[in-house]
């Protein structure tokens, strides 16, 4: 497969799934104020889709998830997955029934608040009808037992997401919809939750154990007889598309940053030599990013450097970005910058992806400016005049207004998104620009935010009307006549 430019191989690669046996599912809504306690009789179905402009079917309405406890049993030799998902959520309306997104697997049982519930699974919509309606504002638990052979989606350009088999196991990549292939949930970035992910895997035919790597901190390890089990705890909220489980043979490298953050890097032996520099560089990049963007937002940092030649993008999976091969320096910077921009501060809707990708791409420019002596202005000019290798197609639509979900990872979201950031920096000056970045990552830490909130923050920090800058570079599809 032809390798994509660095920016388009990066974290925000959003795929449009081929609709065959699997059809992309539903959407999510934010919480609504609790005004009055309704009676059970006022309960209504939660929405099977939250109306995201670009992906209207992703997620579900009527509740907010606070925690996922996923207990998975996986057999690499047969690619068979068995799971129990315990989902803790709060009803944002009286619920007579509600939906979860799940694709390609079979549901065995469903229990809501300790009582068996009626359920149907059609296309990607798992509809749960509890014995008694759930009152608005009430916290409830849904337990779903499921299993089967997890699927992957293939996009129109040949890129893949979902549960992907590797040469020695598997990995799960979820942007935008792939997470529904391995656990039921409210799969929209506006509904973030904490996670406990436990994976049990039999040893291989030679009796050798597989490694199991996931988000957050490794809190429990078991190696008994012919099985291994690993439990990972992600204590900070995470959008479901950032959840990952990688099973295979890895060399595990542990260390610390200068700020005493634990570092956990898993490297496929086939990439060990090529990845040596990336392993050593990661703590340095984190220290640099903390200075530029603010405190690191999570309790652990790391990476998964796999060997998956059929893939052509990296993904900013939370706390441990996933690379299909040893990453180039700027790609490592890009994915680690996403821990601030996209993972901690997460877009409220998919059309706000330029905030993720524009800021992460601009982080590459800043790194080159600081470490290599190449001014960000020079990179900006290369994008403007089309001489930069990643500048193709950047004027095809405004970064903040992708025409469809199929285009949400195209060049304007990355390159022109970074150009917007550079024009803001040029307009407000370095001191105010970095103040904006630090305030953005602090004010919306572990929350959702959107384009209007970013513009409002920029104007708050400057006391100026910046509408001309954003109209010219963010919202206008045409190339400005001059820089």
C-alpha positions as CSV (number, residue, x, y, z in Angstrom):
1,X,0.0,0.0,0.0
2,X,1.3,3.5,-0.9
3,X,2.4,5.3,2.3
4,X,0.5,8.5,3.0
5,X,2.1,11.8,3.9
6,X,3.1,12.1,7.6
7,X,0.1,14.3,8.5
8,X,-2.5,11.9,6.9
9,X,-0.8,8.9,8.5
10,X,-1.3,10.4,11.8
11,X,-3.7,10.0,14.6
12,X,-6.8,11.6,13.3
13,X,-7.2,9.3,10.3
14,X,-11.0,8.9,10.1
15,X,-12.3,6.1,7.9
16,X,-15.5,5.5,6.1
17,X,-16.5,1.9,6.6
18,X,-17.7,-0.2,3.7
19,X,-21.3,-1.2,4.5
20,X,-21.7,-4.9,4.2
21,X,-22.6,-7.2,7.0
22,X,-21.9,-4.3,9.3
23,X,-23.6,-0.9,9.2
24,X,-22.2,2.0,11.1
25,X,-24.4,2.7,14.1
26,X,-25.7,5.5,16.3
27,X,-24.9,8.8,18.0
28,X,-24.6,10.6,21.4
29,X,-26.0,13.6,23.0
30,X,-24.7,15.7,25.9
31,X,-26.4,15.7,29.3
32,X,-29.5,17.9,29.9
33,X,-30.3,19.8,33.1
34,X,-32.5,17.9,35.6
35,X,-35.4,20.2,36.2
36,X,-38.0,18.0,37.9
37,X,-38.1,14.4,38.9
38,X,-40.4,12.7,36.3
39,X,-42.6,9.8,37.0
40,X,-41.9,6.4,35.6
41,X,-44.8,6.9,33.2
42,X,-43.0,9.8,31.6
43,X,-40.0,7.7,30.5
44,X,-39.3,7.6,26.8
45,X,-36.8,5.8,24.5
46,X,-33.3,7.2,24.4
47,X,-32.3,8.4,20.9
48,X,-30.6,5.9,18.7
49,X,-28.3,8.6,17.3
50,X,-27.3,12.0,18.6
51,X,-27.3,13.8,15.3
52,X,-23.6,14.5,14.8
53,X,-23.4,16.5,11.5
54,X,-20.8,14.3,10.0
55,X,-21.6,11.0,11.7
56,X,-25.3,11.2,12.7
57,X,-25.5,7.5,13.6
58,X,-22.6,7.3,16.0
59,X,-23.4,7.2,19.8
60,X,-26.7,7.3,21.6
61,X,-28.9,9.6,23.5
62,X,-30.6,9.7,26.9
63,X,-27.6,8.9,29.2
64,X,-24.0,9.7,30.0
65,X,-21.5,6.8,30.6
66,X,-19.1,7.3,33.5
67,X,-17.3,4.0,33.5
68,X,-16.6,0.9,31.3
69,X,-15.4,-2.3,32.9
70,X,-14.5,-4.6,30.1
71,X,-13.6,-8.2,30.8
72,X,-12.3,-9.9,27.6
73,X,-11.2,-13.4,26.7
74,X,-9.4,-13.5,23.4
75,X,-7.9,-16.4,21.5
76,X,-5.3,-15.2,18.9
77,X,-5.2,-18.4,17.0
78,X,-8.9,-18.3,16.1
79,X,-9.5,-14.6,16.5
80,X,-12.4,-15.3,18.8
81,X,-13.4,-12.8,21.4
82,X,-15.7,-13.3,24.4
83,X,-16.5,-10.3,26.6
84,X,-18.5,-8.9,29.5
85,X,-19.1,-5.2,29.5
86,X,-20.3,-3.5,32.7
87,X,-21.4,0.0,31.8
88,X,-22.1,2.5,34.6
89,X,-24.1,5.5,33.3
90,X,-26.5,8.3,34.4
91,X,-29.9,8.8,32.8
92,X,-30.3,12.3,31.4
93,X,-34.0,11.6,30.8
94,X,-36.6,9.1,31.9
95,X,-35.6,6.0,29.9
96,X,-38.1,3.3,28.8
97,X,-35.3,1.8,26.7
98,X,-31.8,2.9,25.5
99,X,-29.3,1.9,22.9
100,X,-25.6,0.9,22.7
101,X,-23.5,0.6,19.6
102,X,-22.2,-2.9,18.8
103,X,-21.2,-4.3,15.4
104,X,-20.6,-7.8,14.2
105,X,-20.8,-9.7,17.5
106,X,-23.5,-11.8,19.2
107,X,-25.1,-10.8,22.4
108,X,-25.9,-13.6,24.9
109,X,-27.4,-11.8,27.9
110,X,-28.2,-8.3,29.1
111,X,-28.8,-7.3,32.7
112,X,-29.9,-3.8,33.8
113,X,-29.7,-2.9,37.5
114,X,-29.4,-6.5,38.4
115,X,-32.4,-7.7,36.5
116,X,-32.5,-9.4,33.1
117,X,-33.6,-7.1,30.4
118,X,-35.1,-7.6,26.9
119,X,-32.8,-6.7,24.1
120,X,-32.6,-6.7,20.3
121,X,-29.6,-6.3,18.1
122,X,-30.2,-5.0,14.6
123,X,-27.4,-3.7,12.4
124,X,-25.3,-1.8,14.9
125,X,-28.0,-0.9,17.4
126,X,-28.2,-2.9,20.6
127,X,-31.5,-1.9,22.1
128,X,-32.0,-2.6,25.8
129,X,-35.4,-2.5,27.5
130,X,-35.2,-2.8,31.3
131,X,-37.9,-4.4,33.4
132,X,-38.6,-1.0,34.9
133,X,-38.0,2.3,33.3
134,X,-35.0,4.3,34.6
135,X,-35.7,7.7,36.1
136,X,-34.0,10.8,34.9
137,X,-30.9,11.5,37.0
138,X,-30.5,8.0,38.2
139,X,-27.2,6.1,37.9
140,X,-27.7,2.6,36.5
141,X,-25.6,-0.4,35.4
142,X,-26.0,-2.4,32.3
143,X,-24.1,-5.7,31.9
144,X,-23.8,-7.2,28.4
145,X,-22.3,-10.6,27.7
146,X,-21.3,-11.0,24.1
147,X,-18.9,-12.8,21.8
148,X,-17.9,-13.8,18.3
149,X,-15.2,-13.0,15.7
150,X,-14.6,-9.3,15.8
151,X,-14.6,-7.5,12.5
152,X,-12.7,-4.6,10.9
153,X,-14.0,-1.9,8.7
154,X,-12.3,-1.1,5.4
155,X,-12.5,2.4,4.1
156,X,-12.9,3.5,0.5
157,X,-9.2,4.2,0.3
158,X,-8.3,0.7,1.6
159,X,-7.5,1.9,5.2
160,X,-8.8,-0.2,8.0
161,X,-10.1,0.2,11.5
162,X,-11.8,-1.9,14.2
163,X,-10.4,-5.2,15.5
164,X,-7.4,-5.8,13.2
165,X,-5.4,-9.1,13.2
166,X,-1.6,-8.7,13.2
167,X,1.1,-11.3,12.4
168,X,1.2,-12.3,16.0
169,X,-2.1,-11.2,17.6
170,X,-4.4,-8.2,17.1
171,X,-4.9,-4.5,17.8
172,X,-8.1,-2.4,18.1
173,X,-8.2,1.0,16.4
174,X,-11.4,3.0,16.9
175,X,-11.5,6.2,14.9
176,X,-14.3,7.0,14.3
177,X,-16.4,3.9,14.7
178,X,-14.1,0.9,15.1
179,X,-14.5,0.5,18.9
180,X,-18.0,-0.8,18.4
181,X,-16.4,-3.9,16.9
182,X,-15.1,-5.1,20.3
183,X,-17.3,-3.6,23.0
184,X,-20.8,-2.1,23.3
185,X,-20.9,1.5,24.2
186,X,-21.9,5.1,23.6
187,X,-19.4,5.6,20.8
188,X,-19.2,9.3,20.3
189,X,-16.4,11.6,21.5
190,X,-18.8,13.8,23.5
191,X,-19.4,10.9,26.0
192,X,-16.1,10.3,27.8
193,X,-15.6,7.8,30.6
194,X,-13.0,6.0,32.7
195,X,-12.1,2.4,31.9
196,X,-10.9,-0.9,33.4
197,X,-9.9,-3.3,30.7
198,X,-9.0,-6.9,31.6
199,X,-7.8,-9.2,28.9
200,X,-7.2,-13.0,29.3
201,X,-5.3,-14.8,26.6
202,X,-4.1,-18.5,26.3
203,X,-0.4,-19.0,25.9
204,X,0.7,-20.0,22.4
205,X,1.3,-23.6,21.2
206,X,4.9,-23.5,22.6
207,X,3.7,-22.4,26.0
208,X,5.0,-18.8,25.5
209,X,2.8,-16.0,26.9
210,X,1.4,-13.2,24.8
211,X,1.7,-9.6,25.9
212,X,-1.4,-7.5,26.4
213,X,-1.2,-3.8,26.3
214,X,-3.9,-1.2,26.8
215,X,-4.6,2.3,28.0
216,X,-3.6,3.7,31.3
217,X,-1.7,1.9,34.0
218,X,-1.1,-1.9,34.4
219,X,-2.6,-2.7,37.8
220,X,-2.8,-6.5,37.8
221,X,-0.8,-9.3,36.1
222,X,-1.6,-13.0,36.3
223,X,0.3,-15.9,34.7
224,X,-1.4,-19.2,35.6
225,X,-0.9,-22.5,33.9
226,X,-1.7,-22.0,30.2
227,X,-3.2,-18.4,30.4
228,X,-2.1,-14.9,31.0
229,X,-4.3,-12.0,32.2
230,X,-3.6,-8.3,32.3
231,X,-5.8,-5.6,33.8
232,X,-5.3,-2.0,32.7
233,X,-6.9,1.0,34.5
234,X,-7.5,4.4,32.7
235,X,-8.5,6.7,35.5
236,X,-8.9,9.8,33.4
237,X,-11.9,10.2,31.1
238,X,-11.4,8.8,27.6
239,X,-13.4,9.0,24.4
240,X,-14.2,5.4,23.2
241,X,-12.4,5.9,19.8
242,X,-9.1,6.3,21.8
243,X,-9.5,2.9,23.6
244,X,-7.0,0.2,22.5
245,X,-6.1,-3.4,23.2
246,X,-3.0,-4.8,21.5
247,X,-2.1,-8.5,21.8
248,X,1.1,-9.9,20.5
249,X,4.8,-10.4,21.4
250,X,6.4,-7.1,22.5
251,X,9.6,-6.0,24.1
252,X,8.5,-3.9,27.1
253,X,10.5,-0.9,28.1
254,X,9.8,1.0,31.3
255,X,11.2,4.3,32.5
256,X,10.4,7.8,33.8
257,X,10.2,11.3,32.5
258,X,12.0,14.1,34.3
259,X,8.7,14.9,36.0
260,X,8.5,11.3,37.3
261,X,5.8,10.2,34.9
262,X,6.0,6.4,34.3
263,X,6.8,5.5,30.7
264,X,5.6,2.2,29.2
265,X,6.7,1.4,25.6
266,X,5.8,-1.8,23.9
267,X,7.8,-2.6,20.8
268,X,7.4,-5.5,18.3
269,X,10.7,-7.3,18.0
270,X,10.6,-6.8,14.2
271,X,10.7,-3.0,14.9
272,X,13.1,-3.1,17.8
273,X,16.2,-1.7,16.0
274,X,14.3,0.9,14.1
275,X,12.4,2.0,17.1
276,X,15.4,2.5,19.4
277,X,15.5,6.3,18.8
278,X,11.8,6.7,19.2
279,X,11.9,4.9,22.6
280,X,14.6,7.2,23.8
281,X,13.1,10.3,22.4
282,X,9.7,10.0,23.9
283,X,10.5,11.3,27.4
284,X,12.3,14.3,25.8
285,X,9.2,15.1,23.6
286,X,7.0,14.9,26.7
287,X,9.2,17.3,28.6
288,X,9.2,19.7,25.6
289,X,5.4,19.5,25.3
290,X,4.8,20.2,29.0
291,X,6.8,23.4,28.6
292,X,4.8,24.5,25.6
293,X,1.3,23.1,26.2
294,X,1.0,22.8,30.0
295,X,1.0,19.9,32.5
296,X,0.8,16.4,31.0
297,X,-2.9,15.5,31.4
298,X,-2.6,11.8,32.3
299,X,-0.9,9.6,34.9
300,X,1.2,7.5,32.5
301,X,2.7,7.9,29.1
302,X,4.0,5.4,26.5
303,X,3.6,4.0,23.1
304,X,2.8,0.8,21.2
305,X,5.2,0.3,18.2
306,X,3.8,-2.7,16.3
307,X,4.7,-4.3,13.0
308,X,1.6,-4.1,10.8
309,X,2.7,-3.3,7.2
310,X,-0.9,-3.3,5.9
311,X,-1.7,-0.2,8.0
312,X,-0.9,3.3,6.8
313,X,-1.7,5.5,9.8
314,X,-0.9,6.0,13.4
315,X,-3.5,6.7,16.1
316,X,-3.3,8.7,19.2
317,X,-4.7,6.0,21.5
318,X,-4.8,7.5,25.0
319,X,-1.6,7.4,27.0
320,X,0.0,5.0,24.5
321,X,-0.3,6.2,20.8
322,X,-0.2,3.3,18.4
323,X,2.3,3.1,15.5
324,X,2.2,0.4,12.8
325,X,6.0,0.7,12.5
326,X,8.8,2.7,14.1
327,X,7.7,6.3,13.8
328,X,9.6,9.2,12.3
329,X,10.4,12.0,14.8
330,X,7.7,14.4,13.7
331,X,5.1,11.7,13.7
332,X,6.0,10.8,17.3
333,X,5.7,14.5,18.2
334,X,2.3,14.7,16.5
335,X,0.8,11.7,18.3
336,X,2.2,12.8,21.7
337,X,0.8,16.3,21.2
338,X,-2.6,14.7,20.7
339,X,-2.5,13.6,24.4
340,X,-3.2,17.3,25.1
341,X,-5.1,18.2,21.9
342,X,-7.8,15.6,21.2
343,X,-7.4,13.2,24.1
344,X,-7.6,15.5,27.1
345,X,-9.4,18.3,25.3
346,X,-11.7,16.3,23.1
347,X,-13.9,17.7,20.3
348,X,-17.6,17.9,21.0
349,X,-18.4,16.9,17.5
350,X,-16.4,15.4,14.6
351,X,-16.4,18.7,12.6
352,X,-14.2,20.1,15.3
353,X,-11.4,17.7,14.4
354,X,-9.3,20.5,13.0
355,X,-8.6,21.5,16.6
356,X,-7.1,18.1,17.2
357,X,-5.2,17.8,13.9
358,X,-4.3,21.5,13.4
359,X,-2.8,21.8,16.8
360,X,-0.9,18.4,16.6
361,X,0.4,19.3,13.2
362,X,1.4,22.8,14.4
363,X,3.2,21.0,17.3
364,X,5.4,19.4,14.6
365,X,6.2,22.9,13.2
366,X,7.1,24.1,16.7
367,X,9.3,21.1,17.3
368,X,11.2,21.7,14.1
369,X,11.5,25.4,15.0
370,X,12.9,24.6,18.5
371,X,15.0,21.5,17.7
372,X,16.0,21.9,14.1
373,X,16.1,25.7,13.6
374,X,13.4,25.7,10.9
375,X,11.1,28.6,11.6
376,X,7.4,27.8,11.7
377,X,6.9,30.8,9.3
378,X,9.0,28.9,6.7
379,X,6.8,25.8,7.0
380,X,3.8,28.0,6.7
381,X,5.1,29.5,3.5
382,X,5.8,26.0,2.1
383,X,2.2,25.0,2.7
384,X,0.9,28.3,1.2
385,X,2.9,28.0,-2.0
386,X,2.4,24.2,-2.3
387,X,6.1,23.2,-2.0
388,X,5.6,21.2,1.3
389,X,5.0,17.5,0.6
390,X,1.9,17.5,2.7
391,X,0.3,20.6,1.2
392,X,-1.6,19.0,-1.6
393,X,-5.4,19.6,-1.4
394,X,-5.3,22.0,1.5
395,X,-7.6,24.5,-0.2
396,X,-10.3,22.0,-1.1
397,X,-12.6,23.0,1.8
398,X,-12.5,25.0,5.1
399,X,-10.8,23.2,8.0
400,X,-13.8,23.8,10.2
401,X,-16.4,22.6,7.7
402,X,-15.6,19.2,6.2
403,X,-18.2,18.4,3.6
404,X,-18.7,14.8,4.9
405,X,-17.4,12.3,7.3
406,X,-15.3,10.9,4.4
407,X,-13.3,14.1,4.3
408,X,-12.7,14.7,8.0
409,X,-9.1,13.5,7.8
410,X,-8.2,15.3,4.6
411,X,-5.4,17.8,4.1
412,X,-7.3,20.9,5.1
413,X,-8.0,19.6,8.6
414,X,-4.3,19.0,9.2
415,X,-2.3,21.5,7.1
416,X,-4.7,24.4,7.0
417,X,-5.6,23.7,10.6
418,X,-1.9,24.3,11.5
419,X,-1.9,27.4,9.3
420,X,-4.8,28.8,11.3
421,X,-2.7,28.3,14.5
422,X,0.3,30.1,12.9
423,X,-1.9,33.1,11.9
424,X,-3.3,33.3,15.4
425,X,0.3,33.2,16.8
426,X,1.4,35.9,14.3
427,X,-1.6,38.1,15.2
428,X,-1.4,37.9,19.0
429,X,2.3,37.4,19.6
430,X,4.2,34.5,21.2
431,X,3.4,35.3,24.8
432,X,-0.3,35.5,24.3
433,X,-0.3,32.5,21.9
434,X,1.3,30.2,24.5
435,X,-0.9,31.6,27.2
436,X,-3.9,30.6,25.0
437,X,-2.5,27.0,24.6
438,X,-1.9,26.6,28.3
439,X,-5.3,28.0,29.2
440,X,-7.0,25.8,26.6
441,X,-5.5,22.6,28.0
442,X,-6.2,23.7,31.6
443,X,-9.7,25.0,31.2
444,X,-11.0,22.1,29.2
445,X,-8.8,19.4,30.7
446,X,-10.6,16.0,30.4
447,X,-13.6,17.8,28.9
448,X,-15.1,18.5,25.5
449,X,-14.7,21.8,23.6
450,X,-15.5,23.1,20.2
451,X,-14.4,25.7,17.6
452,X,-16.4,28.6,19.1
453,X,-14.9,28.0,22.5
454,X,-11.4,28.2,21.0
455,X,-12.2,31.5,19.2
456,X,-13.8,32.9,22.3
457,X,-10.7,32.1,24.3
458,X,-8.4,33.7,21.7
459,X,-10.5,36.9,21.9
460,X,-10.7,36.8,25.7
461,X,-6.9,36.7,25.9
462,X,-6.4,39.5,23.4
463,X,-9.4,41.7,24.1
464,X,-9.7,41.9,20.3
465,X,-12.2,40.9,17.6
466,X,-10.3,38.2,15.7
467,X,-13.1,37.3,13.3
468,X,-11.2,38.4,10.2
469,X,-8.3,36.0,11.0
470,X,-10.7,33.1,11.5
471,X,-12.9,34.0,8.6
472,X,-10.0,34.1,6.3
473,X,-8.0,31.1,7.3
474,X,-10.5,28.8,9.1
475,X,-14.0,29.3,7.5
476,X,-13.2,30.4,3.9
477,X,-12.6,27.7,1.4
478,X,-10.6,30.0,-1.0
479,X,-6.9,30.5,-0.8
480,X,-6.1,34.0,0.6
481,X,-4.5,36.3,-2.0
482,X,-1.5,36.8,0.3
483,X,-0.1,35.4,3.5
